[in-house]
Amino acid sequence: MTAPTTRFALFTAGLLLAACQGDLSSEPPVHLNQNMDQQNRHEAQEETSVFENGRAMRNHLEGTVPVGSLREDPRIYAGKTAQGDFLKTLPAEAPKGEKLELTKELLERGRERYDVFCTPCHDAQGGGKGVVVDRGMMQPPSFHDERVLAMPIGQLYDVVTNGARNMQPYRTQVNVRDRWAIAAYVRALQMSRRAPLSDVPADRAGSERWGTR
Ligand code: HEC
């Protein structure tokens, strides 16, 4: 081939290739090296003849747990001892081996979460007269009723987790640690009305702040 012919051939080839760029086409693109980019597979909800029930989507095997999600300790996750009794104290540990101690920080967190999730019905002091009750929703019991006062903290955690009769559960909205923080804060709300004077630090008891109550 002479040089001008070669140049012309290259030029034409270049033009042809460039012309393909940006064109709209309903055909699948030319894919010379397939690698494993395209494979036979089923889309979600598709039928298949492979399985007897005709569904391509399979259920999880019973008892399958995602890595890191094994909720083994009933104290932390259910608020109960291995024998099924409600805990009377915090479980000392939160998920992932974190500590769960009754600290001011935990109570602050509990108050913050309580204000978000519980106040609309139970009101800020736990009297059960939240704003939705004014709008006709069922009135919850007061946390200061003998019956609720007598509940072990594990049961308060259980109510937040699983709900109770007409009250909805919060296990999907509030994580385990925060549920314990809320339970601890409910306990603090209860104590705020019942604590004997002997619980007040000596340097605060009898001060004007307490005297005015
Ligand atoms: C939408 C309103 C509503 C919200 C929000 C709500 N509760 Fe309740 N709660 C109720 C009602 C209603 C009852 C009474 C249920 C019944 O007796 O049928 C109740 C009952 C309870 C009880 C007593 C359970 C028992 O066995 O008697 C506790 C404790 C409690 N709630 C805690 C909480 C906490 C903590 C939160 C926040 C995480 C919360 N609730 C959020 C409506 C609510």
Boltz pocket constraint, residues with backbone or C-beta under 6 A from the ligand:
constraints:
  - pocket:
      binder: B
      contacts: [[A, 113], [A, 114], [A, 117], [A, 118], [A, 119], [A, 120], [A, 121], [A, 122], [A, 132], [A, 138], [A, 139], [A, 140], [A, 141], [A, 148], [A, 155], [A, 156], [A, 159], [A, 160], [A, 164], [A, 165], [A, 166], [A, 167], [A, 168], [A, 170], [A, 182], [A, 183], [A, 186]]
      max_distance: 6.0
